[in-house]
């Protein structure tokens, strides 16, 4: 893929002790663990660097893979 963008992850609605997490991965990269790996890194950053202890996120009802990432 070279330098192609394959996804994005962010924290939003950040308060003193909580935030929401959102991400997307291009479809041809689904199942490679990128969402899980990047989510774990951002959760660690949010906790250690920002002191955020409560993160939440939402998925489509039928998106079981994304539900597993958030779990």
C-alpha positions in Angstrom: 0.0 0.0 0.0 3.0 2.3 0.3 2.0 5.7 1.8 -1.7 5.2 1.3 -4.0 6.2 4.1 -5.8 3.1 5.4 -7.7 4.6 8.3 -8.1 7.1 11.1 -8.7 7.2 14.8 -9.5 10.1 17.1 -10.8 11.2 20.5 -13.6 13.7 20.6 -16.1 15.2 23.1 -13.1 15.3 25.5 -13.8 16.4 29.1 -11.7 16.2 32.2 -12.3 12.5 32.7 -14.0 11.1 29.6 -14.0 11.1 25.9 -15.4 9.3 22.9 -13.3 7.3 20.5 -14.0 6.9 16.8 -12.1 5.2 14.0 -12.5 3.8 10.5 -10.4 1.5 8.4 -10.6 1.1 4.6 -12.6 -2.1 3.8 -9.8 -3.9 2.0 -7.8 -3.7 5.3 -10.5 -5.1 7.5 -9.5 -8.1 9.6 -5.8 -7.2 9.8 -6.0 -6.0 13.4 -5.3 -2.3 12.6 -8.5 -1.1 14.4 -7.6 -3.2 17.5 -4.0 -2.1 17.6 -4.7 1.6 17.1 -7.5 1.6 19.6 -5.4 0.0 22.2 -2.7 2.6 21.6 -5.1 5.5 21.8 -6.8 4.1 25.0 -3.3 3.9 26.6 -2.5 7.5 25.5 -5.9 8.8 26.8 -5.3 7.1 30.2 -1.6 7.8 30.7 -1.2 11.2 29.1 -4.6 12.8 29.4 -5.8 11.1 32.6 -9.1 10.0 30.9 -10.5 6.9 32.7 -13.8 6.6 30.8 -13.9 6.1 27.0 -17.0 5.3 25.0 -17.8 4.7 21.4 -20.6 3.5 19.2 -21.0 1.2 16.2 -23.6 0.2 13.7 -25.8 -2.6 15.2 -24.7 -5.1 12.6 -20.9 -4.3 12.8 -19.8 -7.2 15.1 -16.1 -6.7 14.4 -16.2 -3.1 15.5 -18.1 -4.0 18.6 -15.3 -6.5 19.5 -12.7 -3.7 19.0 -14.6 -1.5 21.5 -15.0 -4.3 24.0 
